[in-house]
Amino acid sequence: MRDAAATDPDIAALLEETDAERLDRMRHHAIFLHERGYLRSGVSVSEVTDVLWTCSSVELYDLLVGRRGWPLPRFADFLANLMIAELLPGQRHDEAADPQGST
């Protein structure tokens, strides 16, 4: 669809609309998680929205499953681990390397 959008204005508009709708849904999820206190300290609703939007993109699926041949269970585990590490409380790699948070 992205390839077709490069030459077809109607498809480009549809793609822009579906991306915006997906971003809005991910923002709704981010607000839900934030309001209930599920997120790690210091992560903004905007950052959560971006992470969820990226993780739900067809491009990421295409890269790992379509092009690199990842099995679906591996892809699902990757997404879950990525979102857990980035969004939920617990020790992240960068926090373990610098517990004071000064970079």
Secondary structure, 3 states (H helix, E strand, C coil): CHHHHCCCHHHHHHHHHHHHHHHHHHHHHHHHHHHCCCCCCCCCHHHHHHHHHHHCCHHHHHHHHHHCCCCHHHHHHHHHHHHHHHHCCCCCHHHHHCCCCCC
